[in-house]
Each structure stands twice: as C-alpha cells, then as structure tokens.
C-alpha cells in the first residue's frame, strides 16, 4: 500500500506472473520489495536505480496498483577471452578441400 508517497510494504505477500495456460509460472515474495508511487519513482528514478544496483527491489504503483518492478540485474558470467590459448591447435591443412571419400559420404560428388 502506498500512503502519500511513503515507502511501505506490498500486501498480499505474493505477486504472481501467469503464463498462457493461466498457471502461475512463478511466485515472487514481495515482502522484501518497497512500494513507491509512480510520481515518486519519476522524481527519484536515479536514486532508485542506484539503490537497486546495490540489491534493493522496488514496486512502482499507480493508483495503489502495482505496475512495474525495479530490481538489480542478474549477475552474468563475463566472457573470458583467450581461455583456450595454447590448449588447441589448428592443423595447417584445415582449409584444404575435403577428400573425395568424405565428399561422397555427404552426398557431394567430386568434380
């Protein structure tokens, strides 16, 4: 519930997203998320983004109804370049034409 722009907790404790079959695909516990009004979210968006980056979650509501969530991005595993360096070698004939026997096995007749 939002009271004059004050941050309060959302009740009931569960807010579900439903898939096409009408079954809940997951339930999210809202007790840890703070509810803010749309006006407050627009006014202090950069503050909420910074706080979300630190792990807080917010529900943006309009007329007392939840409309959106502001939450931190999931941590991703960065791509490490060069992991296979020195472990894999490519033969010098890698780009050479395939042998006739192999071409025939794939249904391509040699010319």
Secondary structure, 3 states (H helix, E strand, C coil): CCECCECEECCCCEEEEECCCCCEEEEEECCCCEEEEHHHHHHCHHHHHHHHHCCCCEEEEECCEEEEEECCCCCCCCCCCCCCCCCCCCCCCCCCCCCHHHHHHCCCCCC
